[in-house]
Every structure is written in C-alpha cells, then in structure tokens.
C-alpha cells in the first residue's frame, strides 16, 4: 500500500478536497505544448533570411542563364 499522506481523511470527499488543496499549493507543471512568441519570431527571421539567400542565388547571372536554358529547351521540345 502506497502512503500518500491522505489516509487521515476518511471520506472520499475529504480526500478529494485535500488533494485539490495540495495541488493548489505546489506549482502546476504542464508539458511544453508549443512555441512561445520569441520562438515564432526567431523562426520568421530565419525563414526570411533563407528566402533572401535563395532569391540572391536564383537571380545570380549563372543560375539565371541556366534556368533560361532549361525553359527554352522545355518550350522547344517536340511532343
């Protein structure tokens, strides 16, 4: 039998009341359910930085030329 300290209370109602009182006294811990505002902000900053980097790579001269070549080949292909 596990001793919880509530054995001195006789009825079920008294035990539940005592358990609720103890739970109010100690801080309630809950699982981390998601991100906080600062984590969302850091995620947005990282996403914007990645988008800027990707935009600069795609609009660079060599990549732009390669993409145009691919589009020209695709449009001139016979079906």
Protein Blocks (a to p, Z undefined) as FASTA:
>chain_A
ZZehlmmpmblmlmmmmmmmmmmmpccddddfbdcfklmmmmmmmmmmmmmmmmmmmmpm
klmmmmmmmmmmmmmpcZZ
